[in-house]
Amino acid sequence: MQLLQRSLHRSILFWLRAARSRLAIRKDWPPYPNSSSPHRTVTGIGGFFFKARDPEGLARWYAEYLGVNLVPKSYDESPWHQDAGPTVFAPFPATTGYLGDAMQTWMINFRVRGLDAMTVQLQAKCVGVEVDPQAYPNGRFARLNDPEGNPIQLWEPKVARA
């Protein structure tokens, strides 16, 4: 198990170093609207890291069921690329029940196109998915858990009408 963890850790570090070296040679980096401003902000989430009892198995589950590519093992492989879109970064009070189990400290929200189709696809693979019956001003949501019990929220953003 420790060998697997070290191998995964090395793969993640390898990819992060590769990404950093690629960004360092880009002429348009950093992509700030006003490069003369001394204030800098992050431009997005570059990774999501969490502990798992079975990291390889869980990574395969995310790849098979949700389409999140495995961590690349070489420069020739491509990491998972997400579509551009809104991302909510929201710390919650330690006492919240929103994330499920009281011991749960995180939940990931994935944007999807076609929430109903995604739900049917997951249910066909015997994954329990609960669709929120309410449509919100920002879209529709569903909840599920990965095999280790980590909460996942699926979000189909509301499409702006022209």
C-alpha positions as CSV (number, residue, x, y, z in Angstrom):
1,M,0.0,0.0,0.0
2,Q,2.8,2.4,0.9
3,L,4.4,1.6,-2.5
4,L,1.2,2.5,-4.3
5,Q,1.0,5.8,-2.3
6,R,4.6,6.7,-3.1
7,S,4.1,5.8,-6.8
8,L,0.9,8.0,-7.0
9,H,2.7,10.8,-5.1
10,R,5.6,10.7,-7.5
11,S,3.2,10.7,-10.5
12,I,1.5,13.8,-9.1
13,L,4.8,15.6,-8.5
14,F,6.0,14.6,-11.9
15,W,2.9,16.1,-13.6
16,L,3.0,19.3,-11.5
17,R,6.7,19.8,-12.4
18,A,5.9,19.2,-16.0
19,A,3.0,21.7,-15.9
20,R,5.2,24.3,-14.1
21,S,8.0,23.9,-16.7
22,R,5.6,24.2,-19.6
23,L,4.1,27.4,-18.1
24,A,7.5,28.9,-17.5
25,I,8.2,29.0,-21.2
26,R,4.9,30.4,-22.4
27,K,5.2,34.0,-23.5
28,D,1.6,34.8,-22.5
29,W,2.0,33.6,-18.9
30,P,0.7,34.8,-16.5
31,P,-2.6,35.6,-18.2
32,Y,-3.5,38.7,-16.3
33,P,-5.8,41.3,-17.8
34,N,-3.6,44.1,-16.5
35,S,0.0,42.8,-16.2
36,S,1.2,46.2,-14.9
37,S,-0.8,45.7,-11.7
38,P,1.3,44.4,-8.8
39,H,-1.8,42.5,-7.4
40,R,-2.0,38.9,-8.6
41,T,-4.8,36.3,-8.3
42,V,-5.0,32.6,-9.0
43,T,-6.4,31.7,-12.4
44,G,-8.2,28.5,-11.5
45,I,-7.8,25.2,-9.7
46,G,-4.8,23.2,-10.9
47,G,-5.4,20.1,-8.9
48,F,-7.6,18.5,-6.2
49,F,-5.8,16.3,-3.7
50,F,-7.4,14.1,-1.1
51,K,-6.7,10.9,0.9
52,A,-8.2,7.6,0.0
53,R,-8.1,4.1,1.4
54,D,-7.6,2.7,-2.2
55,P,-6.1,5.6,-4.3
56,E,-5.7,3.6,-7.5
57,G,-9.1,2.0,-7.3
58,L,-10.8,5.3,-6.5
59,A,-8.9,7.0,-9.4
60,R,-10.1,4.3,-11.7
61,W,-13.7,4.8,-10.5
62,Y,-13.6,8.6,-11.2
63,A,-12.2,7.8,-14.7
64,E,-14.8,5.2,-15.5
65,Y,-17.9,6.7,-14.0
66,L,-17.2,10.5,-14.3
67,G,-14.6,10.7,-17.1
68,V,-11.8,12.3,-14.9
69,N,-8.5,11.0,-16.4
70,L,-6.0,9.2,-14.3
71,V,-2.9,11.2,-13.2
72,P,-0.4,11.1,-16.1
73,K,2.6,8.9,-15.6
74,S,4.7,10.7,-18.3
75,Y,5.1,13.9,-20.3
76,D,3.4,12.2,-23.3
77,E,0.1,11.7,-21.4
78,S,-2.4,14.5,-20.9
79,P,-4.0,15.3,-17.6
80,W,-7.7,15.8,-17.3
81,H,-8.9,19.1,-18.8
82,Q,-12.0,20.7,-17.5
83,D,-14.2,23.0,-19.5
84,A,-13.9,26.7,-18.7
85,G,-16.7,27.8,-16.5
86,P,-17.7,29.2,-13.1
87,T,-16.1,27.6,-10.0
88,V,-17.4,28.2,-6.5
89,F,-14.8,28.3,-3.7
90,A,-16.9,28.1,-0.5
91,P,-15.6,27.3,3.0
92,F,-18.4,26.1,5.2
93,P,-18.7,26.3,9.0
94,A,-17.2,23.2,10.7
95,T,-20.7,22.3,12.1
96,T,-22.4,22.2,8.7
97,G,-24.5,19.1,7.7
98,Y,-24.4,20.1,4.0
99,L,-21.4,17.8,3.3
100,G,-23.1,14.8,4.8
101,D,-21.3,12.9,7.4
102,A,-20.0,15.0,10.3
103,M,-16.5,13.7,9.7
104,Q,-16.5,14.7,6.0
105,T,-14.4,17.8,5.4
106,W,-14.8,18.3,1.6
107,M,-17.2,17.8,-1.3
108,I,-16.4,18.3,-5.0
109,N,-18.9,19.8,-7.4
110,F,-18.6,18.8,-11.1
111,R,-20.2,20.8,-13.9
112,V,-22.1,18.6,-16.3
113,R,-24.0,18.9,-19.5
114,G,-27.2,16.9,-19.5
115,L,-27.8,16.2,-15.8
116,D,-30.7,13.8,-16.6
117,A,-28.6,11.7,-19.1
118,M,-25.6,11.6,-16.6
119,T,-28.0,10.4,-13.9
120,V,-29.3,7.7,-16.1
121,Q,-25.8,6.7,-17.1
122,L,-24.7,6.4,-13.4
123,Q,-27.8,4.6,-12.3
124,A,-27.3,2.1,-15.1
125,K,-23.9,1.3,-13.4
126,C,-25.7,0.9,-10.1
127,V,-24.5,4.2,-8.7
128,G,-27.1,5.9,-6.4
129,V,-27.8,9.4,-7.5
130,E,-30.3,11.8,-5.9
131,V,-31.5,14.6,-8.2
132,D,-32.7,17.7,-6.4
133,P,-36.2,18.2,-7.7
134,Q,-35.9,22.0,-7.4
135,A,-34.5,24.1,-10.3
136,Y,-32.4,27.0,-8.9
137,P,-31.7,30.3,-10.7
138,N,-28.1,29.0,-11.4
139,G,-29.2,25.5,-12.5
140,R,-30.0,22.0,-11.4
141,F,-28.1,19.7,-9.0
142,A,-27.7,16.0,-8.0
143,R,-25.8,14.3,-5.3
144,L,-23.9,11.0,-5.1
145,N,-21.0,9.4,-3.2
146,D,-17.9,7.8,-4.6
147,P,-17.1,4.2,-3.4
148,E,-15.3,5.6,-0.3
149,G,-18.3,7.7,0.7
150,N,-17.0,11.0,-0.4
151,P,-19.8,13.4,-1.4
152,I,-20.0,14.5,-5.1
153,Q,-22.4,17.2,-6.4
154,L,-23.2,17.3,-10.1
155,W,-24.3,20.7,-11.4
156,E,-25.9,21.5,-14.7
157,P,-25.5,25.3,-14.9
158,K,-28.5,27.2,-16.2
159,V,-27.9,28.2,-19.8
160,A,-28.4,32.0,-20.3
161,R,-31.1,32.7,-22.9
162,A,-30.1,35.1,-25.6
